[in-house]
Amino acid sequence: QVQLVESGGGLVQPGGSLRLSCAASGRTVSTYTMGWFRQPPGKDREFVAVLSRTTTFYADSVKGRFTISRDVAKNTVYLQMNNLKPEETAAYYCAASRGFNTDSKLYDYWGQGTQVTVSS
């Protein structure tokens, strides 16, 4: 069983930045495709970013502002978020998949989430 634990969320003003971390068990980061998703209150979970062994891909809404990366030695995935917007207030989740996917239904393992609140 893959274990994922997110951290780094908090309160930030519009235009501010946060870096989220996802600590993974075992060798998950080097073995699986890793994704970030977010779920605003009362809405469905949506794709944010994905990182595989060979490429990265971002939702159109975050391109140029967010960066996904990993530190294999620390078995940790990061999401650097810049110029945050109020509508990006959500619970942010990291997830692991056997393949390169943007569909949350195709991810096998999930963390518990970390809350990001962007004030207006």
FENRAFEN-V950249 format. One record per residue. RES is the residue in one letter. SS is DSSP state (2 for helix, 1 for strand, 0 for the rest). PHI is phi in radians with two decimals (* if undefined). OMEGA is omega in whole degrees, 0 to 359 (none if undefined). Layout:
res = (RES;RES)
ss = (SS;SS)
phi = (PHI;PHI)
omega = (OMEGA;OMEGA)
This chain:
res = (Q;V;Q;L;V;E;S;G;G;G;L;V;Q;P;G;G;S;L;R;L;S;C;A;A;S;G;R;T;V;S;T;Y;T;M;G;W;F;R;Q;P;P;G;K;D;R;E;F;V;A;V;L;S;R;T;T;T;F;Y;A;D;S;V;K;G;R;F;T;I;S;R;D;V;A;K;N;T;V;Y;L;Q;M;N;N;L;K;P;E;E;T;A;A;Y;Y;C;A;A;S;R;G;F;N;T;D;S;K;L;Y;D;Y;W;G;Q;G;T;Q;V;T;V;S;S)
ss = (0;0;0;1;1;1;1;0;0;1;1;1;1;0;0;0;0;1;1;1;1;1;1;1;0;0;0;2;2;2;2;0;1;1;1;1;1;1;1;0;0;0;0;0;0;1;1;1;1;1;1;0;0;0;0;1;1;1;0;2;2;2;0;0;0;1;1;1;1;1;1;0;0;0;0;1;1;1;1;1;1;0;0;0;0;2;2;2;0;1;1;1;1;1;1;1;1;0;0;0;0;0;0;2;2;2;0;0;1;1;0;0;0;1;1;1;1;1;1;0)
phi = (*;-1.43;-1.94;-2.26;-2.31;-1.54;-2.72;1.82;-1.26;2.85;-1.66;-2.50;-1.40;-0.91;1.57;-1.45;-2.29;-2.50;-2.08;-1.62;-2.12;-2.29;-1.50;-2.01;-1.42;0.97;-1.90;-0.98;-1.09;-1.55;-1.87;-1.81;-1.30;-1.98;-2.23;-2.04;-2.28;-2.46;-2.39;-1.14;-0.99;1.30;-2.14;-1.31;-1.20;-2.25;-1.24;-2.08;-2.78;-2.48;-2.33;-1.96;-1.12;-2.10;-2.73;-2.22;-2.64;-2.24;-1.08;-0.97;-1.19;-2.02;-1.02;1.53;-2.03;-1.90;-2.39;-1.73;-2.67;-2.51;-2.09;-1.10;-1.06;-1.63;0.90;-2.36;-1.94;-2.15;-2.30;-1.48;-2.08;-2.03;0.88;-1.18;-1.99;-0.99;-1.21;-1.61;-1.07;-3.05;-1.44;-1.83;-2.16;-1.76;-2.64;-2.16;-2.33;-1.34;-2.40;-1.40;-2.40;-1.95;-1.58;-1.06;-1.14;-1.70;-1.62;-1.60;-2.30;-2.38;-1.44;-1.50;1.70;-2.35;-1.46;-2.05;-2.11;-1.89;-1.31;-1.91)
omega = (178;177;181;181;179;174;175;178;180;181;179;178;176;183;180;184;172;171;177;177;176;178;185;178;174;179;186;186;181;185;185;162;183;181;171;177;176;182;174;179;177;182;179;176;183;180;177;184;178;179;173;180;188;187;171;180;185;169;181;185;183;181;180;181;182;177;175;181;178;172;185;181;179;182;186;175;182;170;175;184;180;178;184;182;181;181;177;170;185;164;182;184;166;185;180;182;176;181;180;186;169;181;182;180;183;176;189;186;184;168;181;176;173;187;173;179;179;186;177;none)
